């Protein structure tokens, strides 16, 4: 039996592509203004314009594309070992070449701590598998756990892992009126100020710059899509009682995530680089997902962690001091 990874299309493909499109749009706008100044005679050389920003963004875009290709590995796990392949290279590793497997670890990717499964080889090399890039990461982690047990007991490695991912309960079955809410004023949070302020500024620029309406309108749509997506992802808030942990979102009304307390294995409070403090929930079937709560104050986070811990759930505090 061979377990083959499946890409999470949103995290591994859509988001990196949108970031590249955003950077390309900013680069295009900078180049447009540079050539406009040159054609209008405001400068006598293109090198006296902000064209350098466009050149820098082109370099960043190329670097991001290469990095993402290297990070998005195709993974195949069988009884003999694991094969990792990208567009640039392939690597085959036997199980007896691995010294340690960390099912839940953190790795620095672009200075940001990312949820990973880490393979530490006997040679000292560490291979990080980005959890958010794969939609079948829970079954891969269960496979790695089975391999660890076989290696520890020196039993033959035979893979016959079945997926039993827990399904969320219906949000309608939970009465939020009797639950404790953990939230804050998202309008006054950093994410809210940037979200509403930046989009208000682009709207102001469109109204007061009719000669550049089309270019500014296109840029404003891209900026709105990016801020609504990226900053909206950081505006979750929470409900808790003795049976359920719910995740809602201030500006995404469709978000209704529900976890039964007895299905939660561990909860981690973490702070991804340059993103809001988040609550990572790991279920008993190794499904892991984080929810950024940009409107919550540190005091609210501490109360939430304390209340979760009081329900006999293992908690880790990696963000609050």
Backbone torsions as a table, in degrees:
resi	resn	phi	psi	omega
1	UNK	NA	138.3	178.5
2	UNK	-123.9	127.9	175.6
3	UNK	-95.0	120.9	-178.8
4	UNK	-113.2	133.9	-178.9
5	UNK	-67.4	150.3	174.2
6	UNK	-124.6	126.2	-177.7
7	UNK	-66.1	140.7	166.5
8	UNK	-81.1	107.2	-170.3
9	UNK	-61.5	-32.5	-179.2
10	UNK	-70.9	-53.2	-175.1
11	UNK	-74.0	-36.7	-174.7
12	UNK	-88.7	-23.5	-174.1
13	UNK	-124.0	-58.0	-171.5
14	UNK	-63.0	-50.0	-177.1
15	UNK	-63.1	-48.3	176.8
16	UNK	-58.6	-38.6	179.6
17	UNK	-66.3	-41.3	178.8
18	UNK	-64.0	-39.0	177.5
19	UNK	-63.1	-43.1	178.8
20	UNK	-64.0	-40.6	178.5
21	UNK	-63.5	-41.3	178.4
22	UNK	-61.3	-47.7	179.7
23	UNK	-63.0	-38.1	178.6
24	UNK	-65.7	-37.6	178.4
25	UNK	-65.0	-42.7	178.0
26	UNK	-64.4	-41.1	178.1
27	UNK	-63.4	-40.2	178.2
28	UNK	-63.9	-43.3	-179.3
29	UNK	-64.1	-40.5	177.8
30	UNK	-63.9	-42.6	178.5
31	UNK	-65.7	-39.2	179.1
32	UNK	-60.0	-46.4	179.4
33	UNK	-65.9	-36.4	-179.6
34	UNK	-64.0	-48.5	-179.5
35	UNK	-71.4	-28.5	176.5
36	UNK	-65.1	-44.5	176.9
37	UNK	-62.3	-38.7	-179.7
38	UNK	-67.2	-44.5	-178.9
39	UNK	-69.8	-29.8	179.1
40	UNK	-83.9	-1.6	177.5
41	UNK	79.6	13.0	178.8
42	UNK	-71.0	-26.6	176.3
43	UNK	-133.8	156.8	179.6
44	UNK	-103.4	3.7	179.3
45	UNK	-151.3	140.1	178.3
46	UNK	-62.3	-23.0	-178.7
47	UNK	-76.6	-4.2	176.3
48	UNK	-101.2	16.8	179.4
49	UNK	-116.4	174.5	178.2
50	UNK	-75.8	22.2	-178.4
51	UNK	-60.3	-22.3	179.3
52	UNK	-62.2	-32.0	177.6
53	UNK	-63.3	-38.2	178.0
54	UNK	-65.0	-42.8	179.6
55	UNK	-62.5	-43.9	179.7
56	UNK	-62.9	-42.6	179.4
57	UNK	-64.8	-34.7	176.1
58	UNK	-61.6	-40.8	178.2
59	UNK	-65.3	-43.2	179.6
60	UNK	-62.5	-42.3	-179.7
61	UNK	-61.8	-44.4	178.8
62	UNK	-62.8	-42.6	179.1
63	UNK	-63.1	-42.3	178.9
64	UNK	-64.0	-41.2	-179.6
65	UNK	-63.1	-44.7	179.7
66	UNK	-65.3	-42.8	-179.9
67	UNK	-61.0	-44.3	-177.6
68	UNK	-66.1	-37.9	178.1
69	UNK	-63.7	-40.5	179.8
70	UNK	-70.6	-33.6	-176.5
71	UNK	-77.1	-35.6	-178.7
72	UNK	-79.5	86.6	-179.3
73	UNK	-88.8	142.4	167.7
74	UNK	-87.4	126.9	-171.8
75	UNK	-118.3	130.9	175.1
76	UNK	-127.1	125.1	-177.6
77	UNK	-116.7	127.7	175.6
78	UNK	-138.2	-172.6	-175.0
79	UNK	-69.2	-17.3	-178.7
80	UNK	-92.6	-30.1	-177.9
81	UNK	168.3	-152.2	-175.9
82	UNK	-133.7	139.7	178.1
83	UNK	-117.8	128.5	179.2
84	UNK	-115.7	130.4	-179.1
85	UNK	-140.4	142.8	173.5
86	UNK	-130.4	-176.1	178.3
87	UNK	-64.5	-23.6	-174.1
88	UNK	-96.4	-32.7	-176.5
89	UNK	-159.0	169.6	175.8
90	UNK	-128.7	145.6	179.9
91	UNK	-140.6	128.1	178.8
92	UNK	-112.1	129.2	-176.1
93	UNK	-126.0	127.5	175.9
94	UNK	-84.2	153.8	-177.0
95	UNK	-62.3	-34.6	-179.3
96	UNK	-75.3	-3.0	174.5
97	UNK	-90.3	-5.6	-176.9
98	UNK	-99.8	128.8	-180.0
99	UNK	-86.8	-36.4	-175.1
100	UNK	-156.1	144.5	174.7
101	UNK	-122.4	119.4	176.7
102	UNK	-99.9	107.9	-176.9
103	UNK	-62.4	-43.6	179.6
104	UNK	-123.2	109.5	179.9
105	UNK	-135.5	179.3	176.0
106	UNK	-126.7	135.3	177.8
107	UNK	-129.6	145.8	179.4
108	UNK	-84.9	113.1	176.0
109	UNK	-121.5	114.7	-174.1
110	UNK	54.0	45.3	-179.7
111	UNK	63.5	12.6	-179.7
112	UNK	-111.1	131.0	176.5
113	UNK	-72.8	119.1	-175.0
114	UNK	-116.5	141.9	176.6
115	UNK	-67.3	120.7	-176.9
116	UNK	-140.3	163.6	161.7
117	UNK	-105.4	128.3	-172.4
118	UNK	-110.3	129.0	173.1
119	UNK	-104.3	117.2	-180.0
120	UNK	-105.8	113.5	-176.0
121	UNK	-82.0	161.1	178.6
122	UNK	-66.2	-20.7	177.1
123	UNK	-76.5	-8.6	-178.5
124	UNK	99.3	-12.0	179.9
125	UNK	-72.1	142.0	177.7
126	UNK	-116.6	132.8	178.0
127	UNK	-115.2	125.0	-177.4
128	UNK	-105.6	130.3	177.3
129	UNK	-109.2	113.4	-176.8
130	UNK	-71.2	115.8	-175.1
131	UNK	-64.0	-40.1	-174.5
132	UNK	-70.4	-12.1	-177.8
133	UNK	-85.0	-7.7	-173.4
134	UNK	-129.1	127.1	-179.0
135	UNK	-76.6	-19.5	177.4
136	UNK	-106.4	31.9	178.6
137	UNK	-61.3	-36.8	177.9
138	UNK	-57.7	-44.7	-179.9
139	UNK	-68.8	-31.9	176.0
140	UNK	-66.9	-39.6	178.9
141	UNK	-68.5	-37.9	175.9
142	UNK	-64.2	-35.4	177.1
143	UNK	-65.8	-44.5	178.0
144	UNK	-62.4	-38.7	177.6
145	UNK	-62.0	-42.1	177.9
146	UNK	-62.6	-40.9	178.6
147	UNK	-63.4	-42.1	178.6
148	UNK	-59.1	-45.3	179.6
149	UNK	-61.7	-41.7	179.6
150	UNK	-65.0	-41.9	179.6
151	UNK	-66.2	-39.6	-179.0
152	UNK	-68.5	-33.2	-179.2
153	UNK	-96.9	-0.1	-178.6
154	UNK	58.1	33.0	177.8
155	UNK	-90.5	155.2	176.5
156	UNK	-61.0	140.7	-178.9
157	UNK	-88.4	109.8	176.4
158	UNK	-125.7	123.9	-175.1
159	UNK	-97.2	121.9	174.5
160	UNK	-150.8	58.3	-173.3
161	UNK	-90.1	131.9	177.1
162	UNK	-109.4	141.6	179.2
163	UNK	-81.5	131.0	176.4
164	UNK	-133.9	45.2	-177.8
165	UNK	-56.2	131.6	-177.4
166	UNK	-74.2	135.5	178.9
167	UNK	-90.7	142.1	178.9
168	UNK	-70.0	147.0	175.8
169	UNK	-73.2	159.6	177.6
170	UNK	-67.7	131.2	-178.3
171	UNK	-65.0	-26.1	-178.0
172	UNK	-69.0	-20.4	-178.1
173	UNK	-79.9	-7.3	-176.3
174	UNK	-107.4	128.1	179.3
175	UNK	-92.3	103.8	-177.2
176	UNK	-68.9	-19.3	-177.7
177	UNK	-62.6	-27.6	-178.8
178	UNK	-100.7	12.7	-178.8
179	UNK	-107.7	158.9	176.6
180	UNK	-86.6	130.6	-178.7
181	UNK	-99.2	136.8	178.9
182	UNK	-123.1	104.2	-173.1
183	UNK	-153.2	-174.6	177.3
184	UNK	-156.6	-179.3	178.4
185	UNK	-83.4	104.2	-174.8
186	UNK	-72.5	-20.7	177.7
187	UNK	-64.8	-33.4	-177.6
188	UNK	-96.3	0.4	177.2
189	UNK	-78.0	163.3	179.3
190	UNK	-57.7	-44.7	-179.0
191	UNK	-63.3	-42.4	-179.7
192	UNK	-65.3	-42.8	179.7
193	UNK	-61.9	-44.4	179.0
194	UNK	-66.1	-44.4	-177.7
195	UNK	-59.8	-54.6	-176.5
196	UNK	-76.6	-36.7	-178.8
197	UNK	-66.8	-46.0	-177.9
198	UNK	-65.8	-41.7	-179.9
199	UNK	-71.5	-32.6	174.5
200	UNK	-65.7	-37.5	179.0
201	UNK	-66.1	-43.8	179.5
202	UNK	-64.7	-35.9	176.8
203	UNK	-65.4	-40.2	177.1
204	UNK	-62.4	-40.8	179.2
205	UNK	-64.5	-38.6	179.4
206	UNK	-64.6	-44.4	-177.7
207	UNK	-65.5	-36.5	-174.7
208	UNK	-98.4	4.6	178.3
209	UNK	-133.0	68.1	-176.3
210	UNK	-62.8	-25.8	-179.0
211	UNK	-69.5	-22.1	-178.7
212	UNK	-115.8	28.9	-172.4
213	UNK	-57.0	-49.2	-174.5
214	UNK	-63.9	-48.4	-178.7
215	UNK	-62.4	-45.1	-179.2
216	UNK	-68.2	-34.7	179.3
217	UNK	-64.8	-43.6	179.1
218	UNK	-63.6	-44.9	179.6
219	UNK	-63.4	-39.7	-178.8
220	UNK	-65.2	-36.8	177.6
221	UNK	-64.2	-43.4	179.3
222	UNK	-64.5	-42.9	179.9
223	UNK	-64.6	-41.4	178.8
224	UNK	-63.2	-45.3	-179.3
225	UNK	-60.9	-41.8	-178.3
226	UNK	-68.6	-48.0	-177.4
227	UNK	-67.7	-39.2	179.5
228	UNK	-65.7	-36.0	178.9
229	UNK	-78.6	-53.8	-173.9
230	UNK	-70.4	-48.1	-178.8
231	UNK	-76.9	-33.0	176.6
232	UNK	-62.2	-34.1	178.1
233	UNK	-63.4	-17.3	-177.4
234	UNK	-104.0	15.7	-175.7
235	UNK	-120.9	46.6	174.4
236	UNK	-84.0	158.6	168.5
237	UNK	-141.6	172.5	-163.9
238	UNK	-134.5	153.4	170.5
239	UNK	-126.0	146.1	-178.4
240	UNK	-146.4	138.2	164.5
241	UNK	-142.3	-168.6	-174.7
242	UNK	-72.5	-9.8	-177.5
243	UNK	-116.4	-25.3	-171.6
244	UNK	-139.8	150.0	169.1
245	UNK	-123.0	118.0	-176.7
246	UNK	-110.1	145.5	174.9
247	UNK	-118.8	124.8	174.8
248	UNK	-121.1	176.8	-178.6
249	UNK	-140.3	139.7	-175.7
250	UNK	-65.2	-35.8	-173.9
251	UNK	-122.2	-4.2	174.1
252	UNK	-108.5	92.3	-174.2
253	UNK	-65.8	-18.1	-177.7
254	UNK	-81.8	-8.5	-177.1
255	UNK	-74.7	117.4	178.0
256	UNK	-145.6	74.3	179.5
257	UNK	-92.5	135.5	-174.3
258	UNK	-134.1	125.4	176.1
259	UNK	-118.8	132.5	170.0
260	UNK	-75.2	138.4	-177.1
261	UNK	-58.6	-39.3	-177.8
262	UNK	-75.1	-3.7	175.9
263	UNK	-101.1	-0.3	-177.9
264	UNK	-94.9	127.5	179.0
265	UNK	-89.7	-42.3	-175.1
266	UNK	-158.1	150.0	175.7
267	UNK	-128.4	133.1	-177.5
268	UNK	-125.4	130.0	172.4
269	UNK	-95.7	117.0	-174.1
270	UNK	-136.9	162.9	178.7
271	UNK	-127.9	98.1	173.7
272	UNK	-61.4	152.9	-176.5
273	UNK	-59.1	126.4	177.7
274	UNK	56.3	30.0	173.2
275	UNK	-134.6	166.2	-174.9
276	UNK	-71.6	157.2	175.5
277	UNK	-56.4	137.4	-171.8
278	UNK	-127.6	157.5	173.6
279	UNK	-110.3	113.8	177.2
280	UNK	-95.9	127.1	-179.0
281	UNK	-111.8	124.6	178.5
282	UNK	-115.4	121.1	-178.2
283	UNK	-86.7	171.8	-177.3
284	UNK	-69.3	-13.9	176.8
285	UNK	-100.9	17.5	174.8
286	UNK	71.8	21.4	170.5
287	UNK	-82.2	129.2	-175.5
288	UNK	-127.0	131.7	178.3
289	UNK	-151.1	142.8	-179.8
290	UNK	-114.1	151.3	-177.3
291	UNK	-131.1	111.2	-179.1
292	UNK	-76.4	133.2	-179.7
293	UNK	-118.1	76.2	-173.6
294	UNK	-68.2	-14.7	-178.8
295	UNK	-92.6	-11.5	-175.4
296	UNK	-82.1	136.6	173.5
297	UNK	-81.0	162.5	180.0
298	UNK	-57.2	-39.0	-179.5
299	UNK	-63.5	-37.0	178.4
300	UNK	-68.7	-40.5	177.1
301	UNK	-59.0	-43.7	-177.8
302	UNK	-64.4	-39.2	177.5
303	UNK	-64.9	-42.6	179.4
304	UNK	-61.3	-46.8	179.5
305	UNK	-62.3	-41.7	179.3
306	UNK	-61.8	-43.0	-178.4
307	UNK	-68.8	-35.5	176.7
308	UNK	-67.3	-42.6	-179.9
309	UNK	-63.8	-32.3	179.6
310	UNK	-67.4	-13.3	177.4
311	UNK	-93.9	16.5	178.1
312	UNK	65.4	35.1	174.2
313	UNK	-106.2	132.7	178.6
314	UNK	-65.8	129.3	179.5
315	UNK	-125.0	148.7	174.2
316	UNK	-128.8	136.1	178.9
317	UNK	-109.9	101.9	-179.9
318	UNK	-108.6	8.9	-173.7
319	UNK	-130.7	-31.1	-172.7
320	UNK	-104.6	141.6	-179.5
321	UNK	-131.6	NA	NA
